[in-house]
C-alpha cells in the first residue's frame, strides 16, 4: 500500500511538472509585435523590422530608405502614397540577400489595396526590382483578383504563377492583421502560409515551375525566380498597406 502511494505521488508530481513545463513552452510561442520569443532567439530568428526605424531596409534605387511614401510609426512600416494607385516612395528591399529561409510577417490592408512581399529579388537594369511575389490584395474589391489564371493574383498566391488553395474565410477582414509566411527550404521547395494555413507549395527549380514562368508575364526575364539568393522586398503599389513583426530564420 505504501509503495502504491509513493508511485501515485511521484506520478502526480511528474504530471504537475509536465503541465508547468508545457505551459511555459506555450507561453513562449507568441510575442508582442516586433519582438522575438525566447524560443525564437534560441533558434536563430532575427527581426527584419524593429518597429521603430528603417534599419536593414533601403530603396532599390539608392543606398538609403525612401524619403517619402513610407511612414514608420506606432510599430508599423506603412506604404503611404501621395496619390492613390501611384507609387511615391517606391519599393523597399532588405540590405541583405537570402537563399533558404523561413520568413514571417504581419500585414494589414485597406479597401481596394494591392501590395506584396517579394523574394529572390534582383535588380533588372530596365525593369527595376523583380522577384517571386506573395500577393497581398483586397480580393473582394480589387479588380486584379479577377485577372490572371485560376485566381493566381489573389491574396497569398504566388503572383501570376500559382493560386492559393483557400476559402474566403481565411482572409481576415480589411483593417485586421493577417499573418503571412514564406518558407524556402535548402532543396528549393517553397511553401506559402496565410494565417497559419498552408495555401500553396512548389519546387522552385523544377521543370514544372519553369513551364509556369514561360506562360506568365515574367517569361522574358532570364533570371526570374531561379537565382540562388536575392533580396526580400515590400511593395509600394500606390495603396495604403501596413507591415509589422517581420522576422526571418535562415535555413542554410
Protein Blocks (a to p, Z undefined) as FASTA:
>chain_A
ZZmmmmmmmmmmmmmmmmmmmmmmmmmmbccehiacfklmmnopacfbeolamghiacfk
bmbdcfehiaceehiacdddfbghiafkbpaddfbdcfbdcddddddddehiacdddehi
acdfklopaddddddddfklmmklmgcjehiabghiaehkbccdddfklpccehiacddd
ddddfkopacddeehiafbdcdfkbmklmmmmmmmmklmpmkgokafbdcdddddehiac
ddehiacddfZZ
